[in-house]
Amino acid sequence: MRKQVIPGSFSLMKKMNISLILNTIREKGCVSRAEIAKITGLTPATVTNITAELIKYKLILEAERGQSNGGRKPVMLRINSQGYYVIGIYIGSKGVEIIVANLNSDIIYSDNLNIDSSIPSEVILDGIKKKISRWMNINKGKQILGIGVGIHGLVQSRDGISIYGPNLGWENVPVKDTLESALKVPVFIDNDVRTMTLGESWFGLAKDITNFIFIYVGYGIGGSIVIDNQLYRGISEGAGEIGHTTIECNGPKCSCGNYGCLQALASEKAMVDEVKKLLSDGKKSVIKSWVNDDLCRISPEIVFEAAIKNDDLALTVIKEKARYLGVGIANLINTFNPSLVIINGQITKLGDTIMDCIQQEVNKRSMKYLQNSTNITFSFLGQDAVLKGTVALVLGETFNNPELVYSSKQFKKDCENNKKI
Ligand SMILES: [Zn+2]
């Protein structure tokens, strides 16, 4: 077959083969060269050549010897978790979290910044740059594969722009360019819910799942859809707005302007609003004394806490919200036929109480044949999902475009210093 040559002498064929081998090693954890050849359909010679190169580039290493069927035990290969490090940044509505992790997503350093909408985006990005520069200066020996950034709001991931971050007042902020030009490391960005989905896919419950849906229930409701191992983005990167699907034609008004959206019925905001309304109507609850009759002080945390302590009003409201969530999930099951639906957010604290309500609605409203092939579960990564996801964002991009490592400045420097590499 004639090879298509990409400028920079990295052929498309080679890139695809490297990517295939890297992803196979990642998925299997520990695997021999012979197994890689069998799984990928590549020739043993190609596998030997490429794995030798990946060892040289410190992306994989030879681990312990595996089982043999008689004869010599094969040498097993695995991802070299200490070969490189990844910087992860979560820019949320109220704060920035920064981590440095190895390739297994084990965190070796963490830091944070308090922010709010009154601080200009340039000042926030400057604060992030300073913290990372400081760490990089102290840890010069550690090679950084890239920086992954999860940001709240609408994000144009290809160009690395935060298009619209409503809670921060961000509009068209060039996050990728700003960080890349200052830190000289590749930067990849996505919105926070998609980043969490990647976290689930690489390090959480969806590790071996090719088709799943992730739903985050917070102040709003966000979601994302993975089809055949690929995050489905839609034509203008807007796919997954599960929170704005209509559940009740004449339901309450949503922040998007529509009426009866899932978000207007099942989000934390909807829950708090409902509790406030019932308390104003004179209904009894422990919440009222907890906030000294000041209903403005009611937060989602307080309502969940009351429900955990078996407060009737809090439990009734949360269960109603969970049933609406079940209606939304039933629609998703009928549309996408996923094998897994993962729910994340504080609502999962209520465990089976919530899951039973969701499951009942799903059983009632989705097609029998489809619901039997879908598991619904709560995330175990919880709030860590977004930072794990920032690591996955970098690994995914790098494993699919290995020339990023091959052409890295650090590697070229190593070559000059050590001809053996
Ligand atoms: Zn809406």
Residues whose N, C-alpha, C, O or C-beta is under 5 A from the ligand:
A	BS01	ZN	G243 H244 C254 S255 C256 N258 C261
